[in-house]
């Protein structure tokens, strides 16, 4: 990774959205793993470990909610940008059409 890429890892809304998708997948995998660990802790009679895993599950779910909301916000921004750019192109297209007549 070049120094420029490290300075600006999210060059666009799309790249940030893609990152959030990857993060969401990683969180879901972690939640699945935590469920397995929680079951094992209960089975092995480790109540403190089970409680710690429950807290980790709560935090992972909370993070998952924030990521989901961020993905929706990024998607809204992408949509708004498209609308704004199309509005800016409309006069240009209209002008080009008028010249061809």
DRENDREN-910054 format. One record per atom (N, C-alpha, C): x, y, z; atom name. Coordinates in Angstrom, 2 decimals. Each point is the difference from the previous one (the first is absolute). Layout:
// DRENDREN-910054
      c1      c2      c3 lose
       X       Y       Z   CA
...
***
This chain:
// DRENDREN-910054
      c1      c2      c3 lose
    0.85   -1.18    0.00    N
   -0.85    1.18    0.00   CA
    0.89    1.24    0.00    C
   -0.26    0.90   -0.91    N
    0.81    1.20   -0.10   CA
   -0.32    0.95    1.15    C
    0.87    0.98    0.21    N
   -0.24    0.97    1.08   CA
   -1.25    0.81   -0.27    C
   -0.30    0.27   -1.27    N
   -1.23    0.73   -0.35   CA
   -1.23   -0.81    0.38    C
    0.03   -1.31   -0.26    N
   -1.12   -0.86    0.35   CA
   -0.20   -0.06    1.51    C
    1.12    0.03    0.75    N
   -0.12   -0.03    1.45   CA
   -0.57    1.30    0.54    C
    0.32    1.11   -0.65    N
   -0.50    1.29    0.44   CA
   -1.50    0.14   -0.25    C
   -0.48   -0.57   -1.11    N
   -1.41    0.13   -0.38   CA
   -0.57   -1.36   -0.38    C
   -0.26   -0.86    1.00    N
   -0.47   -1.34   -0.31   CA
   -1.39   -0.02   -0.62    C
   -0.80    1.05    0.23    N
   -1.35    0.05   -0.54   CA
   -0.09    1.17   -0.97    C
    0.39   -0.27   -1.22    N
    0.00    1.03   -1.03   CA
   -1.41    0.37   -0.43    C
   -0.95   -0.90    0.25    N
   -1.35    0.26   -0.46   CA
   -1.01   -0.58    0.99    C
   -1.22    0.41   -0.18    N
   -1.08   -0.56    0.82   CA
   -0.10   -1.50   -0.26    C
    0.21   -0.40   -1.24    N
   -0.09   -1.42   -0.35   CA
    1.03   -0.83    0.74    C
    1.23    0.50    0.09    N
    1.04   -0.77    0.70   CA
   -0.30   -0.09    1.49    C
   -0.55    1.05    0.58    N
   -0.40   -0.04    1.40   CA
   -1.15   -0.98    0.19    C
   -0.94   -0.01   -0.94    N
   -1.13   -0.92    0.06   CA
    0.49   -1.44   -0.10    C
    0.94   -0.26   -0.90    N
    0.57   -1.35   -0.14   CA
    0.68   -0.43    1.29    C
    0.74    0.91    0.61    N
    0.66   -0.32    1.27   CA
   -1.04   -0.36    1.06    C
   -1.09    0.75    0.06    N
   -1.04   -0.27    1.00   CA
   -0.63   -1.37   -0.24    C
   -0.12   -0.41   -1.27    N
   -0.52   -1.33   -0.30   CA
    0.94   -1.08    0.53    C
    1.29    0.19   -0.21    N
    0.99   -0.96    0.50   CA
   -0.03   -0.04    1.52    C
   -0.09    1.17    0.61    N
   -0.06    0.07    1.46   CA
   -1.25   -0.70    0.53    C
   -1.13    0.19   -0.66    N
   -1.24   -0.65    0.42   CA
    0.13   -1.52   -0.06    C
    0.63   -0.51   -1.05    N
    0.22   -1.44   -0.11   CA
    0.90   -0.51    1.13    C
    1.06    0.74    0.30    N
    0.91   -0.41    1.08   CA
   -0.71    0.00    1.35    C
   -0.84    0.98    0.23    N
   -0.75    0.06    1.25   CA
   -0.93   -1.20    0.12    C
   -0.70   -0.34   -1.08    N
   -0.92   -1.14    0.04   CA
    0.75   -1.30    0.26    C
    1.17   -0.17   -0.58    N
    0.82   -1.18    0.27   CA
    0.42   -0.04    1.46    C
    0.36    1.15    0.54    N
    0.40    0.07    1.40   CA
   -1.16   -0.35    0.92    C
   -1.19    0.47   -0.34    N
   -1.18   -0.30    0.81   CA
   -0.26   -1.51    0.00    C
    0.12   -0.63   -1.16    N
   -0.18   -1.46   -0.07   CA
    1.02   -0.71    0.88    C
    1.27    0.44   -0.08    N
    1.05   -0.61    0.81   CA
   -0.26    0.20    1.49    C
   -0.47    1.19    0.36    N
   -0.30    0.28    1.41   CA
   -1.14   -0.88    0.51    C
   -0.98   -0.27   -0.83    N
   -1.09   -0.90    0.40   CA
    0.55   -1.40    0.31    C
    0.89   -0.47   -0.85    N
    0.62   -1.32    0.22   CA
    0.80    0.02    1.31    C
    0.78    1.05    0.20    N
    0.80    0.11    1.23   CA
   -0.88    0.10    1.23    C
   -1.12    0.70   -0.11    N
   -0.92    0.16    1.12   CA
   -0.60   -1.35    0.40    C
   -0.40   -0.76   -1.00    N
   -0.55   -1.33    0.26   CA
    1.04   -0.89    0.67    C
    1.22    0.06   -0.48    N
    1.08   -0.80    0.58   CA
    0.28    0.42    1.44    C
   -0.01    1.29    0.27    N
    0.27    0.49    1.37   CA
   -1.09   -0.48    0.96    C
   -1.23    0.02   -0.44    N
   -1.10   -0.47    0.86   CA
    0.13   -1.50    0.23    C
    0.28   -0.73   -1.05    N
    0.14   -1.45    0.09   CA
    1.15   -0.38    0.94    C
    1.08    0.78   -0.01    N
    1.17   -0.30    0.82   CA
   -0.09    0.59    1.40    C
   -1.13    0.62    0.33    N
   -0.20    0.54    1.34   CA
    0.87    1.22    0.29    C
    0.13    0.90   -0.94    N
    0.80    1.22    0.17   CA
   -0.93    1.21   -0.09    C
   -0.70    0.30    1.09    N
   -0.99    1.08   -0.05   CA
    0.59    1.38   -0.26    C
    1.19    0.27    0.55    N
    0.61    1.32   -0.25   CA
    0.39    0.18   -1.45    C
    0.53   -1.07   -0.57    N
    0.35    0.05   -1.43   CA
   -1.26    0.18   -0.84    C
   -1.06   -0.71    0.37    N
   -1.27    0.13   -0.73   CA
   -0.52    1.43    0.09    C
    0.10    0.61    1.18    N
   -0.46    1.39    0.16   CA
    0.85    0.95   -0.85    C
    1.30   -0.22   -0.02    N
    0.88    0.85   -0.81   CA
   -0.35   -0.13   -1.49    C
   -0.30   -1.22   -0.41    N
   -0.37   -0.21   -1.40   CA
   -1.35    0.65   -0.29    C
   -0.92   -0.03    0.94    N
   -1.29    0.69   -0.18   CA
    0.21    1.49   -0.20    C
    0.92    0.59    0.77    N
    0.31    1.41   -0.17   CA
    0.62    0.26   -1.38    C
    0.90   -0.90   -0.41    N
    0.61    0.14   -1.33   CA
   -1.06   -0.12   -1.10    C
   -0.96   -0.90    0.19    N
   -1.10   -0.13   -0.96   CA
   -0.81    1.29   -0.06    C
   -0.29    0.57    1.15    N
   -0.75    1.26    0.04   CA
    0.74    1.09   -0.75    C
    1.30    0.11    0.25    N
    0.81    1.04   -0.67   CA
    0.08   -0.25   -1.51    C
    0.13   -1.26   -0.39    N
    0.07   -0.33   -1.43   CA
   -1.32    0.33   -0.69    C
   -1.10   -0.31    0.66    N
   -1.31    0.33   -0.58   CA
   -0.18    1.52   -0.09    C
    0.46    0.71    1.01    N
   -0.09    1.46   -0.02   CA
    0.82    0.55   -1.17    C
    1.20   -0.50   -0.15    N
    0.85    0.42   -1.13   CA
   -0.67   -0.35   -1.32    C
   -0.61   -1.16   -0.08    N
   -0.69   -0.40   -1.22   CA
   -1.12    0.98   -0.35    C
   -0.72    0.48    1.01    N
   -1.06    0.99   -0.24   CA
    0.59    1.30   -0.55    C
    1.11    0.45    0.59    N
    0.65    1.23   -0.48   CA
    0.48   -0.17   -1.44    C
    0.57   -1.15   -0.30    N
    0.48   -0.25   -1.36   CA
   -1.17   -0.01   -0.98    C
   -1.09   -0.64    0.40    N
   -1.19   -0.04   -0.86   CA
   -0.51    1.42   -0.27    C
   -0.07    0.81    1.04    N
   -0.46    1.39   -0.17   CA
    0.98    0.79   -0.88    C
    1.28   -0.25    0.18    N
    1.00    0.70   -0.82   CA
   -0.11   -0.41   -1.46    C
   -0.25   -1.27   -0.24    N
   -0.17   -0.46   -1.39   CA
   -1.21    0.67   -0.64    C
   -1.09    0.11    0.75    N
   -1.20    0.67   -0.53   CA
    0.30    1.47   -0.29    C
    0.72    0.65    0.91    N
    0.35    1.40   -0.21   CA
    0.89    0.17   -1.23    C
    0.99   -0.86   -0.14    N
    0.87    0.06   -1.19   CA
   -0.81   -0.25   -1.27    C
   -0.92   -0.92    0.06    N
   -0.84   -0.26   -1.16   CA
   -0.86    1.22   -0.34    C
   -0.53    0.66    1.04    N
   -0.77    1.23   -0.22   CA
    0.87    1.07   -0.64    C
    1.23    0.12    0.46    N
    0.91    0.99   -0.57   CA
    0.30   -0.31   -1.47    C
    0.17   -1.29   -0.30    N
    0.22   -0.37   -1.41   CA
   -1.19    0.40   -0.85    C
   -1.20   -0.27    0.51    N
   -1.22    0.34   -0.75   CA
   -0.12    1.51   -0.18    C
    0.24    0.74    1.06    N
   -0.07    1.46   -0.08   CA
    1.02    0.56   -0.98    C
    1.21   -0.55    0.03    N
    1.03    0.46   -0.93   CA
   -0.44   -0.24   -1.44    C
   -0.59   -1.17   -0.26    N
   -0.48   -0.28   -1.36   CA
   -1.08    1.00   -0.41    C
   -0.91    0.28    0.93    N
   -1.06    0.97   -0.30   CA
    0.57    1.38   -0.27    C
    0.95    0.42    0.81    N
    0.61    1.31   -0.16   CA
    0.74    0.08   -1.34    C
    0.78   -1.02   -0.31    N
    0.75    0.01   -1.26   CA
   -0.92   -0.05   -1.20    C
   -1.08   -0.75    0.07    N
   -0.94   -0.05   -1.11   CA
   -0.68    1.34   -0.19    C
   -0.31    0.69    1.11    N
   -0.61    1.33   -0.12   CA
    0.97    0.97   -0.67    C
    1.26   -0.14    0.31    N
    1.00    0.88   -0.63   CA
    0.17   -0.32   -1.47    C
   -0.19   -1.27   -0.37    N
    0.18   -0.38   -1.39   CA
   -1.21    0.36   -0.84    C
   -1.15    0.14    0.60    N
   -1.22    0.30   -0.77   CA
    0.16    1.26   -0.83    C
    0.44    1.14    0.56    N
    0.16    1.19   -0.85   CA
    1.03   -0.21   -1.11    C
    1.05   -0.75    0.29    N
    1.01   -0.26   -1.02   CA
   -0.59   -0.81   -1.15    C
   -0.77   -1.02    0.36    N
   -0.63   -0.83   -1.02   CA
   -1.01    0.83   -0.79    C
   -0.75    0.82    0.70    N
   -0.99    0.86   -0.68   CA
    0.71    0.96   -0.95    C
    1.11    0.56    0.43    N
    0.77    0.92   -0.86   CA
    0.56   -0.71   -1.21    C
    0.48   -1.20    0.17    N
    0.55   -0.78   -1.11   CA
   -1.09   -0.36   -1.00    C
   -1.16   -0.33    0.51    N
   -1.13   -0.32   -0.89   CA
   -0.43    1.22   -0.80    C
    0.01    1.17    0.65    N
   -0.42    1.24   -0.66   CA
    0.97    0.35   -1.13    C
    1.29   -0.29    0.20    N
    0.99    0.30   -1.02   CA
   -0.15   -0.90   -1.23    C
   -0.45   -1.24    0.21    N
   -0.13   -0.95   -1.09   CA
   -1.25    0.25   -0.84    C
   -0.91    0.82    0.45    N
   -1.23    0.25   -0.76   CA
    0.21    1.00   -1.07    C
***
